[in-house]
Amino acid sequence: MQKSKRNNLLKLIIIALLSTISLVLFFINFPLPFLPTPYLKVDFSDVPALIASLIFSPIAGIVVVGFKNLLYLAVSGSGDPIGVLSNFIAGVMLVVPVSMIYHRIKGIKGLITGLVIGTIVMAVGMSILNYYLILPAYGWFMGWEMSNQVKWISVIAGVLPFNMLKGVFIAVLFIPLFIKLHAWLQQQQTRFSIK
């Protein structure tokens, strides 16, 4: 019982720490200059969520993504709840497939497979959501006229390539990091009884 309480406390501490690191990484971002949508910026704030999801479960990754966005709202006072919600959904679409596949196929093969599938899910999922929900919500929120042609061009020329490239950038950063942290990740998985 004592060990279980200690493990739960340690788990909360790790998730809180990873959420804080995620928030810091969220502020370090850059636009892709060749895309026509400068408001889409690449950041690496999903990396700590990936770490949490590999140690614990997809739920832990979702919690880190959620805390990061709540902390961002609190710290920045952002008046853009649509962008924050979009970031949360995109993070979940990437982290969950990676975690689910990794927990089935351990090691680098499972990680790479998960990152490829997670990137595709995020890119296609966010394209569909932007076309039907997010861009119309922005249009309503900002008082812009959002024709089907404008939405289609925004998705094909901006959202889809952006999310594909974001997934590639995260994979390029995360795979070597995973290789370096592999022994530590396995220790944590054993400590928290993740099979």
N, C-alpha and C positions, 0 to 999 in steps of 0.2 A: 504493500500500500504506500509506504514511504517512498519507495523507488518510483512508483507510478506518479505520485505527486511531483517528485523532483523532475521526472522526465517531462511532465506536462508544463511545468514552469520553464524548463530549459527550452522546450519547443516554442512557447510563447515569446521568450527572449530572442530566440533565433529569428522567428517570423517578424518581430518588431524591428530587429536590427536590419534584416533584409529589406523591410518596407522603407526604412529610413535611407538606406543606401540607394534604393530604387528612386526615392524622391529626389535625392541629390543628382542622380544620373538623368532624371527627367528634365532638369534645368540645363543640362549640357546637351544641346541639340543643334542640328544644322539642317537647312533646307537643301534639296537637291536642285542645283542651278538650272539643269536642263528640263525640269518639269515646269509646266505653266501655273502651278499652284504653290506659291511660296508659303502658304499657311501650313502645308504638310511638312513636318520636320522630323528627321530621323533622330532617335535617341536610343540609348541602350538600357532603359529602365526596366525592360522585361527580363534582363539577365538575372537579377536577384530572385525574381519570381520563378524563373526556370530552376534555379538552385533549390529553392524551397520545395518546388513540385517534385524534384528528383529525390530529395532527402525524404520527404513525407508522403505527399499525395497531390493529385491535381487540385484538391480543395485548398491546400496550403498555398499553392501558386496563385489561385484565384484571390485568396485573402490578401496576399502581398500586393497584387495588382489593385485590389479594392482600396486597401489602406493607402497606397501611394497616391491614388486619385483623390481620396478624401483629404489627405494631408496637403496635397497640392491646392485644393479648393480653400483649405483653411489658411495656408501660408500666403498664397498669391491673391486671394480675394477675387479670383477669376469670375468675370461676368459671363463666361461662356460655358454653361453647363452641358451644352450639346457636344462640344469638343472633348470635355472630360469624360462624358459617358461613352463617346466614340472610342477614346483611348482605352477605357476599361474593357469594352467589348472586343476590341482588336487584341488586347493583351490576353484575354481569356481564350480567344480563338487560336492564338499561337501556343500558349502554355499548356492547355489541356491535352491536345493531341500529342505533343512532345512527351508529356508526363505519362500518359496512358500507354504509349508505344514503348517508352523506355522501361516502364515497370513490367512489361511483357517480355521485351527483348533487351536484357541488360547489356551494358557496355556501349562502345562507340558505334557499333552497327545500329543498335536501337535508337541511340541519340540522333544520328544522322538521318535515319528513316523518319523519326519523329519531327525533326527540324524541316525536312522537305515537305512532309504532309502538313505540318502546322503552318508553314509559309503559304502553301496553296490554299488551305482552309481560310487563313486570315485574308489573303488577297481576294479570293472569290467571294467570301462572306461579306467583307467590308464593301466590295463593289456593289453587291446586291443591296445591302443595307443603305449605302449612300444613295443609290438610285431611287429606292422606294421610300426611305424614311429620313436619313440624315440631311441630305441636300434639300429636300422640301422643308424640313424643320428649320434649317438655316435660312432658307428663303423667307419663310414666315417670320422668323425671329428678327431678321435684319431688314425685312421689307423689300426683298429683291424679287424680281420676276424669275421663276425657275421653269423654263420651258423644258420639254422632253429632250430637245436637241442640246441644250446647255447641260442638262444632267448627264446625258450620254457622253458628251465630249469630256466633261469633268471626270467621269468614271474611267473612260478608255485612256485619256491622255494624262490623268493625274492619279486617281485613287488606285487603280490596278497596278500600274508600274511602280508606284511608290511603295505599296505594301509588299510586292514581290522583292524589291530592292532592300526594303527594311528587313525582311526575313533573311535575305542573303547576308547583309551586314551583321545581323545578330548571330547568325550561324558561324560566320568567319571569325567573330570575336569569341563565341562561346565554345566552339570545338576545342581550340588549344587550351582555354581556361578549364574545360572539363577534364582534359588529359592531365593537366597539372593538379587538379583537385580530386582526381578519381579516387585515390586512396582515402582522402579525408571524407569524401561523400559516402564511400562504402562503410567507413567507421560510424558515421552518423546514422546511416540506414540500419546498421546492426544494433546500435545503441537504442534506436527507436523501434526496433523489431519490424522493419519493413522488409518483406521478403521479395 
